[in-house]
Amino acid sequence: MAMANNGKVANKVCLIVIDGWGISDDPYGNAILNAQTPVMDKLCSGNWAQIEAHGLHVGLPEGLMGNSEVGHLNIGAGRVIYQDIVRINLAVKNNQLVNNENLVDACNRAKNGNGRLHLAGLVSDGGVHSHIDHMFALIKAIKELGVPELYLHFYGDGRDTSPNSGVGFLEQTLEYGKLATVVGRYYAMDRDKRWERINVAYEAMIGGVGETSDEAGVSISTIRVSQPRSTESKENFVQN
């Protein structure tokens, strides 16, 4: 906003963020292109420019799609902000996780206690809130730090990834450690302040409440059963 010599506003600038408004010439499944958008059409009749919203342009790894959080952060900063995923990737590449103060402290506490360490989080390659490769790197670092027993608490995605991709991620996870619980992000990562959802994951991890099994294969079968052919079903709704 510019100020004139008399102290009055000379020019006004309005920043409007429209989530989900993308630009594509492909009409197939393109709701924006097929809709009547007179206001946006008028705005685009003047001076305008298209900017990139993915990959290195917004501080993400090359080829990774952008998302709401990343877009807002870059717009607000007015410059490229390298995202957590990029910084973590560098830490993994340079084998710096074994020197992470918090991780080392957690591992030492486990070794000085009952020898058990629990790792909980969203397991997928969505790259928005987590990435499965980071979990694998953490597991490797934890083993290098000498923790005797590691237990994994699997949060299914299905929101930033395909609704039915959980089984594949679960099978990969089983190759790296012992599975303790399986629950969808709808419960474990609820963002609507609904305790009854969070409590499902909490009771499973703290009290062992939920469907139990001594065999990992049953957990995989449970997810398959929880993912019927209906497009309404997503793994983020899977209860433990």
Long-range contacts (C-beta under 8 A, 24 or more apart in sequence): 15-75, 17-71, 17-72, 17-75, 19-68, 23-50, 56-80, 58-83, 59-83, 59-86, 60-85, 60-86, 60-127, 61-85, 61-86, 61-89, 61-127, 64-127, 67-128, 67-160, 69-128, 85-127, 85-131, 85-134, 88-131, 88-134, 92-133, 92-134, 92-137, 97-137, 97-138, 97-140, 97-141, 98-141, 98-144, 98-145, 100-141, 103-138, 103-141, 103-142, 103-145, 104-145, 107-142, 107-145, 107-146, 107-147, 108-145, 110-147, 110-148, 111-146, 111-147, 111-148, 115-147, 115-148, 115-149, 116-147, 116-148, 116-149, 116-150, 116-151, 117-142, 117-147, 117-149, 117-150, 117-151, 118-150, 118-151, 118-152, 118-153, 118-180, 118-205, 119-150, 119-151, 119-152, 119-153, 119-177, 120-152, 120-153, 120-155, 120-188, 120-205, 121-153, 121-155, 122-155, 122-157, 122-185, 122-188, 122-189, 123-154, 123-155, 123-156, 123-157, 123-169, 123-170, 123-173, 124-156, 124-157, 124-160, 124-161, 124-165, 124-166, 124-169, 125-161, 125-169, 126-157, 126-159, 126-160, 126-161, 127-160, 128-160, 129-160, 129-189, 132-169, 132-172, 132-173, 135-173, 135-176, 136-176, 139-176, 139-177, 149-178, 150-177, 150-178, 151-177, 151-178, 151-179, 151-180, 152-176, 152-177, 152-178, 152-179, 152-180, 153-180, 153-181, 153-183, 153-205, 154-179, 154-181, 154-182, 154-183, 155-183, 155-184, 155-185, 155-188, 155-189, 155-201, 156-182, 156-183, 156-184, 156-185, 156-223, 156-235, 156-236, 156-238, 157-185, 157-235, 157-236, 158-184, 158-185, 158-234, 158-235, 158-236, 158-237, 159-185, 159-234, 159-236, 163-227, 163-231, 163-233, 163-234, 163-235, 164-227, 164-235, 165-235, 166-223, 166-227, 166-235, 166-238, 167-220, 167-223, 167-224, 167-227, 170-219, 170-220, 170-223, 171-220, 174-216, 179-216, 179-219, 180-205, 181-205, 181-210, 181-240, 182-219, 182-222, 182-223, 182-238, 182-240, 183-210, 183-238, 183-239, 183-240, 184-234, 184-235, 184-236, 184-237, 184-238, 184-239, 185-236, 186-234, 186-236, 186-237, 187-237, 187-239, 200-239, 200-240, 201-240, 204-240, 210-239, 210-240, 211-239, 211-240
